[in-house]
Amino acid sequence: MPQPRRAVVTGAARGLGRAIALRLASDGFEVVALDVDGGGAEATAAACGGMAVSCDVSDRRSVAAAAEQAERDGPVEVLVNNAGIWTYGPLIGASQEDIDRVISVNLLGTLHCCRAFAPGMVAAGRGAVVNLSSLAAAMAATGVEIYPVTKGAVEMVTRQLALELGPSGVRVNAIGPGNMLTEGTAPAYEGDRMAARAASVPLRRIGLPADIANAVAFLVSDQASYISGQVIYVDGGVSAMSR
Ligand SMILES: NC(=O)c1ccc[n+]([C@@H]2O[C@H](COP(=O)([O-])OP(=O)(O)OC[C@H]3O[C@@H](n4cnc5c(N)ncnc54)[C@H](O)[C@@H]3O)[C@@H](O)[C@H]2O)c1
């Protein structure tokens, strides 16, 4: 019997990461649900018959240990760098702690995971990485401190690694979600704010985690075998206004 293909999803305890993990499991992947929230990672792993790993992606040693655990029973073919955080306020007024933390999770966390898992993919001669960017990288936004800068950098990491790893059969792409309803963003949609924000989206609705999971499932599938170095905005058409 062929070995099940293994996929690591970071930030899998809730929100987009959980939906991605469940979708990849239903597509036949053996999922490794990785999160700094170990209990949440366990819950996702239990729901999709996968493995849970407690890991802080901003900590290089924690990521190295997680990679060793995830690769113990076989190669990891898919990496979804979804773990991410954001803070609110103007960029100039942001605290140094906020700036350091958001850079270390969103940018360095993505890098640590790519650097930990890419060698195994290169050795296997195949693999797919999907990084979670944001609509905030396509359209400058105020009020979220350093967050858009980190996502812009994640897009450059995506293109750089697509060039570096492509000759080894490893594809690297990114998805830029628009306004999505998750545990992390739910407070922003309370009351009548949901309808008001939906009205500014060409497709007239806020996105759901399944919208992102569908796009990830496509990008890691063989149907996307000639797609690398791209960013797909899954945003109901919002970024079309900026181009
Ligand atoms: N929800 C949106 O509207 C939206 C829009 C654009 C981009 N995104 C991006 O999508 C991703 C997921 O967003 P979400 O709304 O599901 O977020 P969320 O807050 O609901 O969930 C994020 C998950 O990441 C985990 N996490 C946070 N820091 C971590 C760390 N250091 N190590 C490991 N895990 C960590 C959290 O525990 C949590 O389970 C993020 O990268 C975010 O920037 C989301």
The ligand as a Gaussian input file, in Angstrom:
#p B3LYP/6-31G(d) Opt

LIG

0 1
 N       -9.112000      36.047000       8.998000
 C       -8.820000      36.964000       8.076000
 O       -9.653000      37.821000       7.725000
 C       -7.461000      36.961000       7.429000
 C       -7.248000      37.864000       6.384000
 C       -5.992000      37.885000       5.773000
 C       -4.992000      37.019000       6.198000
 N       -5.236000      36.155000       7.227000
 C       -4.153000      35.284000       7.648000
 O       -4.607000      33.956000       7.740000
 C       -3.950000      33.287000       8.816000
 C       -4.973000      32.699000       9.777000
 O       -5.833000      33.729000      10.245000
 P       -7.078000      33.382000      11.211000
 O       -8.059000      34.463000      11.034000
 O       -7.476000      31.964000      11.036000
 O       -6.375000      33.577000      12.647000
 P       -6.841000      33.026000      14.081000
 O       -6.355000      34.019000      15.082000
 O       -8.290000      32.659000      14.108000
 O       -5.984000      31.670000      14.218000
 C       -4.578000      31.717000      14.171000
 C       -3.997000      30.432000      14.722000
 O       -2.567000      30.577000      14.692000
 C       -2.046000      30.142000      15.941000
 N       -0.787000      30.824000      16.225000
 C       -0.591000      32.124000      16.537000
 N        0.695000      32.369000      16.805000
 C        1.349000      31.180000      16.666000
 C        2.695000      30.771000      16.825000
 N        3.642000      31.649000      17.220000
 N        3.019000      29.486000      16.577000
 C        2.060000      28.596000      16.201000
 N        0.760000      28.921000      16.059000
 C        0.416000      30.198000      16.289000
 C       -3.117000      30.508000      16.960000
 O       -2.984000      29.762000      18.176000
 C       -4.386000      30.172000      16.187000
 O       -4.759000      28.821000      16.357000
 C       -3.014000      34.323000       9.449000
 O       -1.726000      34.200000       8.891000
 C       -3.636000      35.635000       9.034000
 O       -2.702000      36.689000       8.988000
 C       -6.449000      36.110000       7.853000

